[in-house]
Amino acid sequence: MTTYIIRRLILAAIVLFLVSVFVFVAMRLLPGDPVLMYMSASSVQEITEEQLNMVRHEFGLDKTLPLQYLDWISGVLHGDLGTS
């Protein structure tokens, strides 16, 4: 019985990892720039490229995808689910 529970816990951890990778990749494949969606429609036209890059740096979007995933998953594990 103990081996069954351990095996199921290991499989659950693998499934959770695969689902988290799938969700992360799916969110990154959505069309559009997340920074431009974050900004209001009126401010998008008057914002400069430097300001866009600054906001991308603030949200960590200037990092590579594996680093973004690690930041995201560490935030989720610490209970930081983002800004609502």
Phi and psi restraints in degrees (range 20) as a CNS / XPLOR table:
assign (resid 1 and name C) (resid 2 and name N)
       (resid 2 and name CA) (resid 2 and name C) 1.0 -64.9 20.0 2
assign (resid 2 and name N) (resid 2 and name CA)
       (resid 2 and name C) (resid 3 and name N) 1.0 -40.3 20.0 2
assign (resid 2 and name C) (resid 3 and name N)
       (resid 3 and name CA) (resid 3 and name C) 1.0 -65.9 20.0 2
assign (resid 3 and name N) (resid 3 and name CA)
       (resid 3 and name C) (resid 4 and name N) 1.0 -35.2 20.0 2
assign (resid 3 and name C) (resid 4 and name N)
       (resid 4 and name CA) (resid 4 and name C) 1.0 -63.3 20.0 2
assign (resid 4 and name N) (resid 4 and name CA)
       (resid 4 and name C) (resid 5 and name N) 1.0 -45.6 20.0 2
assign (resid 4 and name C) (resid 5 and name N)
       (resid 5 and name CA) (resid 5 and name C) 1.0 -64.5 20.0 2
assign (resid 5 and name N) (resid 5 and name CA)
       (resid 5 and name C) (resid 6 and name N) 1.0 -43.2 20.0 2
assign (resid 5 and name C) (resid 6 and name N)
       (resid 6 and name CA) (resid 6 and name C) 1.0 -63.0 20.0 2
assign (resid 6 and name N) (resid 6 and name CA)
       (resid 6 and name C) (resid 7 and name N) 1.0 -43.1 20.0 2
assign (resid 6 and name C) (resid 7 and name N)
       (resid 7 and name CA) (resid 7 and name C) 1.0 -62.7 20.0 2
assign (resid 7 and name N) (resid 7 and name CA)
       (resid 7 and name C) (resid 8 and name N) 1.0 -42.2 20.0 2
assign (resid 7 and name C) (resid 8 and name N)
       (resid 8 and name CA) (resid 8 and name C) 1.0 -66.6 20.0 2
assign (resid 8 and name N) (resid 8 and name CA)
       (resid 8 and name C) (resid 9 and name N) 1.0 -36.7 20.0 2
assign (resid 8 and name C) (resid 9 and name N)
       (resid 9 and name CA) (resid 9 and name C) 1.0 -66.2 20.0 2
assign (resid 9 and name N) (resid 9 and name CA)
       (resid 9 and name C) (resid 10 and name N) 1.0 -40.0 20.0 2
assign (resid 9 and name C) (resid 10 and name N)
       (resid 10 and name CA) (resid 10 and name C) 1.0 -65.0 20.0 2
assign (resid 10 and name N) (resid 10 and name CA)
       (resid 10 and name C) (resid 11 and name N) 1.0 -43.7 20.0 2
assign (resid 10 and name C) (resid 11 and name N)
       (resid 11 and name CA) (resid 11 and name C) 1.0 -64.3 20.0 2
assign (resid 11 and name N) (resid 11 and name CA)
       (resid 11 and name C) (resid 12 and name N) 1.0 -37.4 20.0 2
assign (resid 11 and name C) (resid 12 and name N)
       (resid 12 and name CA) (resid 12 and name C) 1.0 -64.5 20.0 2
assign (resid 12 and name N) (resid 12 and name CA)
       (resid 12 and name C) (resid 13 and name N) 1.0 -39.6 20.0 2
assign (resid 12 and name C) (resid 13 and name N)
       (resid 13 and name CA) (resid 13 and name C) 1.0 -64.5 20.0 2
assign (resid 13 and name N) (resid 13 and name CA)
       (resid 13 and name C) (resid 14 and name N) 1.0 -40.9 20.0 2
assign (resid 13 and name C) (resid 14 and name N)
       (resid 14 and name CA) (resid 14 and name C) 1.0 -64.9 20.0 2
assign (resid 14 and name N) (resid 14 and name CA)
       (resid 14 and name C) (resid 15 and name N) 1.0 -43.4 20.0 2
assign (resid 14 and name C) (resid 15 and name N)
       (resid 15 and name CA) (resid 15 and name C) 1.0 -63.6 20.0 2
assign (resid 15 and name N) (resid 15 and name CA)
       (resid 15 and name C) (resid 16 and name N) 1.0 -43.6 20.0 2
assign (resid 15 and name C) (resid 16 and name N)
       (resid 16 and name CA) (resid 16 and name C) 1.0 -61.5 20.0 2
assign (resid 16 and name N) (resid 16 and name CA)
       (resid 16 and name C) (resid 17 and name N) 1.0 -40.6 20.0 2
assign (resid 16 and name C) (resid 17 and name N)
       (resid 17 and name CA) (resid 17 and name C) 1.0 -63.1 20.0 2
assign (resid 17 and name N) (resid 17 and name CA)
       (resid 17 and name C) (resid 18 and name N) 1.0 -46.7 20.0 2
assign (resid 17 and name C) (resid 18 and name N)
       (resid 18 and name CA) (resid 18 and name C) 1.0 -65.0 20.0 2
assign (resid 18 and name N) (resid 18 and name CA)
       (resid 18 and name C) (resid 19 and name N) 1.0 -38.5 20.0 2
assign (resid 18 and name C) (resid 19 and name N)
       (resid 19 and name CA) (resid 19 and name C) 1.0 -66.3 20.0 2
assign (resid 19 and name N) (resid 19 and name CA)
       (resid 19 and name C) (resid 20 and name N) 1.0 -39.8 20.0 2
assign (resid 19 and name C) (resid 20 and name N)
       (resid 20 and name CA) (resid 20 and name C) 1.0 -65.9 20.0 2
assign (resid 20 and name N) (resid 20 and name CA)
       (resid 20 and name C) (resid 21 and name N) 1.0 -39.1 20.0 2
assign (resid 20 and name C) (resid 21 and name N)
       (resid 21 and name CA) (resid 21 and name C) 1.0 -65.2 20.0 2
assign (resid 21 and name N) (resid 21 and name CA)
       (resid 21 and name C) (resid 22 and name N) 1.0 -42.8 20.0 2
assign (resid 21 and name C) (resid 22 and name N)
       (resid 22 and name CA) (resid 22 and name C) 1.0 -61.9 20.0 2
assign (resid 22 and name N) (resid 22 and name CA)
       (resid 22 and name C) (resid 23 and name N) 1.0 -45.2 20.0 2
assign (resid 22 and name C) (resid 23 and name N)
       (resid 23 and name CA) (resid 23 and name C) 1.0 -64.1 20.0 2
assign (resid 23 and name N) (resid 23 and name CA)
       (resid 23 and name C) (resid 24 and name N) 1.0 -43.0 20.0 2
assign (resid 23 and name C) (resid 24 and name N)
       (resid 24 and name CA) (resid 24 and name C) 1.0 -62.3 20.0 2
assign (resid 24 and name N) (resid 24 and name CA)
       (resid 24 and name C) (resid 25 and name N) 1.0 -47.4 20.0 2
assign (resid 24 and name C) (resid 25 and name N)
       (resid 25 and name CA) (resid 25 and name C) 1.0 -66.4 20.0 2
assign (resid 25 and name N) (resid 25 and name CA)
       (resid 25 and name C) (resid 26 and name N) 1.0 -39.4 20.0 2
assign (resid 25 and name C) (resid 26 and name N)
       (resid 26 and name CA) (resid 26 and name C) 1.0 -62.1 20.0 2
assign (resid 26 and name N) (resid 26 and name CA)
       (resid 26 and name C) (resid 27 and name N) 1.0 -39.8 20.0 2
assign (resid 26 and name C) (resid 27 and name N)
       (resid 27 and name CA) (resid 27 and name C) 1.0 -67.9 20.0 2
assign (resid 27 and name N) (resid 27 and name CA)
       (resid 27 and name C) (resid 28 and name N) 1.0 -32.3 20.0 2
assign (resid 27 and name C) (resid 28 and name N)
       (resid 28 and name CA) (resid 28 and name C) 1.0 -78.0 20.0 2
assign (resid 28 and name N) (resid 28 and name CA)
       (resid 28 and name C) (resid 29 and name N) 1.0 -21.6 20.0 2
assign (resid 28 and name C) (resid 29 and name N)
       (resid 29 and name CA) (resid 29 and name C) 1.0 -86.0 20.0 2
assign (resid 29 and name N) (resid 29 and name CA)
       (resid 29 and name C) (resid 30 and name N) 1.0 -8.7 20.0 2
assign (resid 29 and name C) (resid 30 and name N)
       (resid 30 and name CA) (resid 30 and name C) 1.0 -62.1 20.0 2
assign (resid 30 and name N) (resid 30 and name CA)
       (resid 30 and name C) (resid 31 and name N) 1.0 141.9 20.0 2
assign (resid 30 and name C) (resid 31 and name N)
       (resid 31 and name CA) (resid 31 and name C) 1.0 -70.3 20.0 2
assign (resid 31 and name N) (resid 31 and name CA)
       (resid 31 and name C) (resid 32 and name N) 1.0 151.0 20.0 2
assign (resid 31 and name C) (resid 32 and name N)
       (resid 32 and name CA) (resid 32 and name C) 1.0 99.5 20.0 2
assign (resid 32 and name N) (resid 32 and name CA)
       (resid 32 and name C) (resid 33 and name N) 1.0 161.4 20.0 2
assign (resid 32 and name C) (resid 33 and name N)
       (resid 33 and name CA) (resid 33 and name C) 1.0 -92.9 20.0 2
assign (resid 33 and name N) (resid 33 and name CA)
       (resid 33 and name C) (resid 34 and name N) 1.0 123.3 20.0 2
assign (resid 33 and name C) (resid 34 and name N)
       (resid 34 and name CA) (resid 34 and name C) 1.0 -59.6 20.0 2
assign (resid 34 and name N) (resid 34 and name CA)
       (resid 34 and name C) (resid 35 and name N) 1.0 -31.1 20.0 2
assign (resid 34 and name C) (resid 35 and name N)
       (resid 35 and name CA) (resid 35 and name C) 1.0 -67.8 20.0 2
assign (resid 35 and name N) (resid 35 and name CA)
       (resid 35 and name C) (resid 36 and name N) 1.0 -42.1 20.0 2
assign (resid 35 and name C) (resid 36 and name N)
       (resid 36 and name CA) (resid 36 and name C) 1.0 -68.0 20.0 2
assign (resid 36 and name N) (resid 36 and name CA)
       (resid 36 and name C) (resid 37 and name N) 1.0 -32.1 20.0 2
assign (resid 36 and name C) (resid 37 and name N)
       (resid 37 and name CA) (resid 37 and name C) 1.0 -71.6 20.0 2
assign (resid 37 and name N) (resid 37 and name CA)
       (resid 37 and name C) (resid 38 and name N) 1.0 -29.2 20.0 2
assign (resid 37 and name C) (resid 38 and name N)
       (resid 38 and name CA) (resid 38 and name C) 1.0 -70.9 20.0 2
assign (resid 38 and name N) (resid 38 and name CA)
       (resid 38 and name C) (resid 39 and name N) 1.0 -36.9 20.0 2
assign (resid 38 and name C) (resid 39 and name N)
       (resid 39 and name CA) (resid 39 and name C) 1.0 -74.1 20.0 2
assign (resid 39 and name N) (resid 39 and name CA)
       (resid 39 and name C) (resid 40 and name N) 1.0 155.7 20.0 2
assign (resid 39 and name C) (resid 40 and name N)
       (resid 40 and name CA) (resid 40 and name C) 1.0 -77.2 20.0 2
assign (resid 40 and name N) (resid 40 and name CA)
       (resid 40 and name C) (resid 41 and name N) 1.0 159.3 20.0 2
assign (resid 40 and name C) (resid 41 and name N)
       (resid 41 and name CA) (resid 41 and name C) 1.0 -62.0 20.0 2
assign (resid 41 and name N) (resid 41 and name CA)
       (resid 41 and name C) (resid 42 and name N) 1.0 -34.2 20.0 2
assign (resid 41 and name C) (resid 42 and name N)
       (resid 42 and name CA) (resid 42 and name C) 1.0 -74.4 20.0 2
assign (resid 42 and name N) (resid 42 and name CA)
       (resid 42 and name C) (resid 43 and name N) 1.0 -33.8 20.0 2
assign (resid 42 and name C) (resid 43 and name N)
       (resid 43 and name CA) (resid 43 and name C) 1.0 -82.6 20.0 2
assign (resid 43 and name N) (resid 43 and name CA)
       (resid 43 and name C) (resid 44 and name N) 1.0 -15.9 20.0 2
assign (resid 43 and name C) (resid 44 and name N)
       (resid 44 and name CA) (resid 44 and name C) 1.0 -66.0 20.0 2
assign (resid 44 and name N) (resid 44 and name CA)
       (resid 44 and name C) (resid 45 and name N) 1.0 -36.4 20.0 2
assign (resid 44 and name C) (resid 45 and name N)
       (resid 45 and name CA) (resid 45 and name C) 1.0 -73.9 20.0 2
assign (resid 45 and name N) (resid 45 and name CA)
       (resid 45 and name C) (resid 46 and name N) 1.0 -25.8 20.0 2
assign (resid 45 and name C) (resid 46 and name N)
       (resid 46 and name CA) (resid 46 and name C) 1.0 -107.0 20.0 2
assign (resid 46 and name N) (resid 46 and name CA)
       (resid 46 and name C) (resid 47 and name N) 1.0 8.6 20.0 2
assign (resid 46 and name C) (resid 47 and name N)
       (resid 47 and name CA) (resid 47 and name C) 1.0 -90.3 20.0 2
assign (resid 47 and name N) (resid 47 and name CA)
       (resid 47 and name C) (resid 48 and name N) 1.0 143.7 20.0 2
assign (resid 47 and name C) (resid 48 and name N)
       (resid 48 and name CA) (resid 48 and name C) 1.0 -92.1 20.0 2
assign (resid 48 and name N) (resid 48 and name CA)
       (resid 48 and name C) (resid 49 and name N) 1.0 167.0 20.0 2
assign (resid 48 and name C) (resid 49 and name N)
       (resid 49 and name CA) (resid 49 and name C) 1.0 -64.3 20.0 2
assign (resid 49 and name N) (resid 49 and name CA)
       (resid 49 and name C) (resid 50 and name N) 1.0 -35.1 20.0 2
assign (resid 49 and name C) (resid 50 and name N)
       (resid 50 and name CA) (resid 50 and name C) 1.0 -62.8 20.0 2
assign (resid 50 and name N) (resid 50 and name CA)
       (resid 50 and name C) (resid 51 and name N) 1.0 -42.0 20.0 2
assign (resid 50 and name C) (resid 51 and name N)
       (resid 51 and name CA) (resid 51 and name C) 1.0 -66.9 20.0 2
assign (resid 51 and name N) (resid 51 and name CA)
       (resid 51 and name C) (resid 52 and name N) 1.0 -38.3 20.0 2
assign (resid 51 and name C) (resid 52 and name N)
       (resid 52 and name CA) (resid 52 and name C) 1.0 -61.7 20.0 2
assign (resid 52 and name N) (resid 52 and name CA)
       (resid 52 and name C) (resid 53 and name N) 1.0 -44.8 20.0 2
assign (resid 52 and name C) (resid 53 and name N)
       (resid 53 and name CA) (resid 53 and name C) 1.0 -64.6 20.0 2
assign (resid 53 and name N) (resid 53 and name CA)
       (resid 53 and name C) (resid 54 and name N) 1.0 -34.4 20.0 2
assign (resid 53 and name C) (resid 54 and name N)
       (resid 54 and name CA) (resid 54 and name C) 1.0 -66.5 20.0 2
assign (resid 54 and name N) (resid 54 and name CA)
       (resid 54 and name C) (resid 55 and name N) 1.0 -41.3 20.0 2
assign (resid 54 and name C) (resid 55 and name N)
       (resid 55 and name CA) (resid 55 and name C) 1.0 -68.6 20.0 2
assign (resid 55 and name N) (resid 55 and name CA)
       (resid 55 and name C) (resid 56 and name N) 1.0 -39.1 20.0 2
assign (resid 55 and name C) (resid 56 and name N)
       (resid 56 and name CA) (resid 56 and name C) 1.0 -60.7 20.0 2
assign (resid 56 and name N) (resid 56 and name CA)
       (resid 56 and name C) (resid 57 and name N) 1.0 -39.8 20.0 2
assign (resid 56 and name C) (resid 57 and name N)
       (resid 57 and name CA) (resid 57 and name C) 1.0 -67.2 20.0 2
assign (resid 57 and name N) (resid 57 and name CA)
       (resid 57 and name C) (resid 58 and name N) 1.0 -38.7 20.0 2
assign (resid 57 and name C) (resid 58 and name N)
       (resid 58 and name CA) (resid 58 and name C) 1.0 -61.7 20.0 2
assign (resid 58 and name N) (resid 58 and name CA)
       (resid 58 and name C) (resid 59 and name N) 1.0 -39.5 20.0 2
assign (resid 58 and name C) (resid 59 and name N)
       (resid 59 and name CA) (resid 59 and name C) 1.0 -89.1 20.0 2
assign (resid 59 and name N) (resid 59 and name CA)
       (resid 59 and name C) (resid 60 and name N) 1.0 -3.1 20.0 2
assign (resid 59 and name C) (resid 60 and name N)
       (resid 60 and name CA) (resid 60 and name C) 1.0 79.8 20.0 2
assign (resid 60 and name N) (resid 60 and name CA)
       (resid 60 and name C) (resid 61 and name N) 1.0 16.9 20.0 2
assign (resid 60 and name C) (resid 61 and name N)
       (resid 61 and name CA) (resid 61 and name C) 1.0 -81.0 20.0 2
assign (resid 61 and name N) (resid 61 and name CA)
       (resid 61 and name C) (resid 62 and name N) 1.0 -3.5 20.0 2
assign (resid 61 and name C) (resid 62 and name N)
       (resid 62 and name CA) (resid 62 and name C) 1.0 -90.7 20.0 2
assign (resid 62 and name N) (resid 62 and name CA)
       (resid 62 and name C) (resid 63 and name N) 1.0 -3.0 20.0 2
assign (resid 62 and name C) (resid 63 and name N)
       (resid 63 and name CA) (resid 63 and name C) 1.0 -86.9 20.0 2
assign (resid 63 and name N) (resid 63 and name CA)
       (resid 63 and name C) (resid 64 and name N) 1.0 168.2 20.0 2
assign (resid 63 and name C) (resid 64 and name N)
       (resid 64 and name CA) (resid 64 and name C) 1.0 -70.9 20.0 2
assign (resid 64 and name N) (resid 64 and name CA)
       (resid 64 and name C) (resid 65 and name N) 1.0 161.7 20.0 2
assign (resid 64 and name C) (resid 65 and name N)
       (resid 65 and name CA) (resid 65 and name C) 1.0 -60.5 20.0 2
assign (resid 65 and name N) (resid 65 and name CA)
       (resid 65 and name C) (resid 66 and name N) 1.0 -42.6 20.0 2
assign (resid 65 and name C) (resid 66 and name N)
       (resid 66 and name CA) (resid 66 and name C) 1.0 -61.8 20.0 2
assign (resid 66 and name N) (resid 66 and name CA)
       (resid 66 and name C) (resid 67 and name N) 1.0 -37.7 20.0 2
assign (resid 66 and name C) (resid 67 and name N)
       (resid 67 and name CA) (resid 67 and name C) 1.0 -69.3 20.0 2
assign (resid 67 and name N) (resid 67 and name CA)
       (resid 67 and name C) (resid 68 and name N) 1.0 -37.2 20.0 2
assign (resid 67 and name C) (resid 68 and name N)
       (resid 68 and name CA) (resid 68 and name C) 1.0 -63.3 20.0 2
assign (resid 68 and name N) (resid 68 and name CA)
       (resid 68 and name C) (resid 69 and name N) 1.0 -40.4 20.0 2
assign (resid 68 and name C) (resid 69 and name N)
       (resid 69 and name CA) (resid 69 and name C) 1.0 -63.9 20.0 2
assign (resid 69 and name N) (resid 69 and name CA)
       (resid 69 and name C) (resid 70 and name N) 1.0 -44.6 20.0 2
assign (resid 69 and name C) (resid 70 and name N)
       (resid 70 and name CA) (resid 70 and name C) 1.0 -62.9 20.0 2
assign (resid 70 and name N) (resid 70 and name CA)
       (resid 70 and name C) (resid 71 and name N) 1.0 -41.0 20.0 2
assign (resid 70 and name C) (resid 71 and name N)
       (resid 71 and name CA) (resid 71 and name C) 1.0 -63.0 20.0 2
assign (resid 71 and name N) (resid 71 and name CA)
       (resid 71 and name C) (resid 72 and name N) 1.0 -42.4 20.0 2
assign (resid 71 and name C) (resid 72 and name N)
       (resid 72 and name CA) (resid 72 and name C) 1.0 -66.1 20.0 2
assign (resid 72 and name N) (resid 72 and name CA)
       (resid 72 and name C) (resid 73 and name N) 1.0 -47.4 20.0 2
assign (resid 72 and name C) (resid 73 and name N)
       (resid 73 and name CA) (resid 73 and name C) 1.0 -69.1 20.0 2
assign (resid 73 and name N) (resid 73 and name CA)
       (resid 73 and name C) (resid 74 and name N) 1.0 -34.5 20.0 2
assign (resid 73 and name C) (resid 74 and name N)
       (resid 74 and name CA) (resid 74 and name C) 1.0 -67.8 20.0 2
assign (resid 74 and name N) (resid 74 and name CA)
       (resid 74 and name C) (resid 75 and name N) 1.0 -36.1 20.0 2
assign (resid 74 and name C) (resid 75 and name N)
       (resid 75 and name CA) (resid 75 and name C) 1.0 -65.0 20.0 2
assign (resid 75 and name N) (resid 75 and name CA)
       (resid 75 and name C) (resid 76 and name N) 1.0 -41.9 20.0 2
assign (resid 75 and name C) (resid 76 and name N)
       (resid 76 and name CA) (resid 76 and name C) 1.0 -64.0 20.0 2
assign (resid 76 and name N) (resid 76 and name CA)
       (resid 76 and name C) (resid 77 and name N) 1.0 -42.5 20.0 2
assign (resid 76 and name C) (resid 77 and name N)
       (resid 77 and name CA) (resid 77 and name C) 1.0 -67.4 20.0 2
assign (resid 77 and name N) (resid 77 and name CA)
       (resid 77 and name C) (resid 78 and name N) 1.0 -25.0 20.0 2
assign (resid 77 and name C) (resid 78 and name N)
       (resid 78 and name CA) (resid 78 and name C) 1.0 -91.7 20.0 2
assign (resid 78 and name N) (resid 78 and name CA)
       (resid 78 and name C) (resid 79 and name N) 1.0 1.8 20.0 2
assign (resid 78 and name C) (resid 79 and name N)
       (resid 79 and name CA) (resid 79 and name C) 1.0 89.7 20.0 2
assign (resid 79 and name N) (resid 79 and name CA)
       (resid 79 and name C) (resid 80 and name N) 1.0 6.0 20.0 2
assign (resid 79 and name C) (resid 80 and name N)
       (resid 80 and name CA) (resid 80 and name C) 1.0 -88.3 20.0 2
assign (resid 80 and name N) (resid 80 and name CA)
       (resid 80 and name C) (resid 81 and name N) 1.0 98.7 20.0 2
assign (resid 80 and name C) (resid 81 and name N)
       (resid 81 and name CA) (resid 81 and name C) 1.0 -97.1 20.0 2
assign (resid 81 and name N) (resid 81 and name CA)
       (resid 81 and name C) (resid 82 and name N) 1.0 13.3 20.0 2
assign (resid 81 and name C) (resid 82 and name N)
       (resid 82 and name CA) (resid 82 and name C) 1.0 99.8 20.0 2
assign (resid 82 and name N) (resid 82 and name CA)
       (resid 82 and name C) (resid 83 and name N) 1.0 -175.9 20.0 2
assign (resid 82 and name C) (resid 83 and name N)
       (resid 83 and name CA) (resid 83 and name C) 1.0 -96.8 20.0 2
assign (resid 83 and name N) (resid 83 and name CA)
       (resid 83 and name C) (resid 84 and name N) 1.0 133.7 20.0 2
